[in-house]
Amino acid sequence: MRLIFHYMKAYKRYLLLNLLGVCSFALVELGIPTLIARMINNGIMTGDRGYICSMGAVLLAVAAAGALGSILLGWCGAKISTAVTRDIRNDVFRRVQSFSPSEMNQFGVSSLIVRTGNDAFQVQMFVNVLLRTAMVTPLMILFSFSLTFTTSIPLSLVILATLPMILLGVLGVTRAARPLSIRQQERLDELNRISKENLMGVRVIRSFGNDAYEQARFSKANQDYAGYSKRVFRLMMLTQPVFFFLMNLAILVIFWLAGFMIEAGTLQVGDLVAFQDYVFHAMFSTMLFCTVLVMYPKAAVSARRIEEVLNTQSIVKDGAEHSGSVPGPEMAGLSGGSREAAPSLVFDHVTFAYPDGEEAVIRDISFEARAGETVAVIGSTGSGKSTLVGLIPRFYDVSEGRILLNSRDLKTYPLKELRRRIGFIPQKANLFSGTIRRNLSFANPQASDEELCEALKTAQGYDFVMEQKGGLDAMITEGGSNFSGGQKQRLSIARALVGNPQVYVFDDSFSALDFATDARLRRALKSVTKNAVTLIVAQRVSTIMDADRILVLEGGEMAGLGTHRQLLKTCPVYYEIAASQLTEEELSYEA
């Protein structure tokens, strides 16, 4: 509830209008039975037609006021609930954007999607009911019971006797619904995860003929979710028939007693009609309020899951220094302007362990890369290559040592400015649905068509882009599925080139390219990156043979650092990698 009230506070004006609608609706609903009772007692029973007509006109006016109050109540409820949900989703999405891989792994992509979508929707439904029902029912209950006691105390005692049973039943349902709601949302997370895995890996599933297994896995998750949903719905629906049974039973007892009271002359017929309406409003309002209480556990679970995301802080903190102390994009050469001093990148005894890991995956790494130099990183699978370069844009922070960019610790840079200085091309080329132009302009939204085309030419992607219908305005489908792996890698490289950063990080970004394209691309990159630091992670020795220095990793430690020829002579690990890819003639020639 704290989360819900926090967001509702921003809409005080609409809350006041909602309260006005609540008051008008409640007064009208309770005023009409009183007016009808007077019409019966003073008009119909006496035959006074003038009184009947005047009271009829008053009833029409009161009914019109009640309709306006109901419309205002519904409008304010819809306005506030949708606005609150919009704000929640915006804040959750903004917070998730600040997460490091550690927080992303903590929640999981599937769970974050459910929290942003379904959990926010559950909060929206509860807020709507809260504003339209929970604010009306207390007034209706209070005034209805007050009017029943002023009309007939003996009959009011019947109503009073049924309330404890209703409240105890509702509290029991509320208590039982909470654990079921938690399990229901957890099963929804699992269902969403399996759906996502199957949709993304549909080709792998079909190629191995595992359709039946995946269908069974999905069916089980779906059945578990449906099972908990049924139990929750059954529990909630149980309250309504039980309530109506108690209400009808109470009304039967009231009419039985009222018959004796009318015969004795202690109760008028009009008062009985009004009392019946008061009882209906009192009991029905109690039921509606109980419905809100029954809905509360599910909304509370969803609100708690959303709050967990909003309260989670990234382990990677923004730089302590003000962004104004860091040169802007024009000074840094990020928009095509003149650069500041020649960039440099230094790893100073860097050690890193994952937050949930027991041992360091990188230990005591030290090297320097200057402007115009290319430093390559190679090693066996699991040696820490991608982890090493992932420290540069601060996906994680180093555990020991430091990384310096232009003689400044990375931790002192505001994250936005730091990452604008870095062109990072990951192993998996991620393209977004939309036009090619939109994808290439990520690093520099103001880039001209000439700059985009120049980046494509350098990345060896100009020809296949221009062959597309629309050229730069050709559409990329979700995940870039209408392009091959090599084409997606070249588009990712072009996207980084458009930003004109100070540091280029190619994390095995040439793996899907053929040898000829790889060679042309590396030659074209030399002129573009001559004033920048370039780091290349690669598996192929042929990709990094011309690097100024090659860092060899083995088990997270430096096994060697030097040129290709130097490492062939001095580093057994590198020689073994090269021997598995090059012929004996090539090895002897290089040596």
Buried (B, 14 or more C-beta within 10 A) or exposed (E): EEBBEBBBEEBEEBBEBBBBBBBBBBBBBBBBBBBBBBBBBBBBEEEBEEBBEEBEEBBEEBBEBBEBBBEBBBBBBBBBBEBBBEBBBEBBEEBBEEBBBBBBEBBBEBBBBBBBBBBBEBBBBBBBBBBBBBBBBEBBBBBBBBBBBEBBEEBBEBBBEBBEEBBEBBEEBBEBBEEBBBBBBBBBBBBBBBBBBBEEBEEEBEEEEBEEEBEEBBEEBBEBBEBBBEBBEEBBEBBEEBBEEBBEEBBEBBEEBBEEBBEEEEBBBBBBBBBBBBBBBBBBBBBBBBBBBBBBBBBBBBBBBBBEBBEBEBEBEBBEBEEEEBBEBEEBBBBBEEBEEEBBBBBBEBBBBBBEEEEBBBBBBEBBBEBBBBBBBBBBEEBBBBBBBBBBBBBBBBBBBBBBBBEBBBBBBBBEBBBBBBBBBBBEBEBEEEBBBBBBBEBBEEBEEEBBBBBBBBBBBBEBBEEBEEBBEBEBEEBBEBBEEBBBBBBBBBBBBBBBBBBBBBBBBBBBBEEEBBBBBBEBBEEBBEEBBBBBBBBBBBBBBBBBBBBBBBBBBBBBBBEBEBBBEEBEBBBEBBBEEBEEEBBEEBE
